[in-house]
């Protein structure tokens, strides 16, 4: 199979063998949550993630297309990558991390680790382990104007395929730091605000500092005592319905939204 969706598209190579080295690499990237750390590359599957990456100026190093989809691929996708490959249905099912494989995906270089911005609006993740929760928190952070997320050691891998899918493109709007030691927070100049299920002032009764660094703790244990000791303010979310606690992603959305409200 040669040519492409448009004359300007990169040449496409058809792959039919599951023993092809590229297939093995793609399989690892899509199904192994930490393979991106070894390969220094990230797998983006589906239209939404691929479009989000392009909108943020990322240049894919590889476009992966279902061979039946390739002739109809939008020019913005067919022309985006340095190289394109077309896979059979069977190979795309092997490569995909989804129950129903998407017809396309991109491989992009793992973004270089930036420097922490001391005064930036920040979210600190303290051993948040569920990929869905982490991705949802990243979405809330991007939506409510937080620009960096610092994940302490012991949490979900930020660039894993599951977190990427849950983040729905938020990764590309944020400065991300993962597997960070607690001491790395020393550079922050913004006040740290922590949430707790059972202690602290009610969220709606507080004048929240802006910018600040919100702490979101482990799903079962909450934030560590060492991290709480760094907090300038501890708040709790009122729950008149009587539930013991909120899911950490739901709590994050509420807190980050509260921080985004205009100050009187």
Helices and strands as residue ranges (DSSP letters): E 12-15, H 21-31, H 35-39, E 41-45, H 47-55, E 62-66, H 67-70, H 75-78, E 84-87, H 89-95, E 104-109, E 122-126, H 131-143, E 148-152, H 161-167, G 170-173, E 175-180, G 182-187, E 191-195, E 201-202, G 203-205, E 212-217, H 225-228, E 233-236, H 248-260
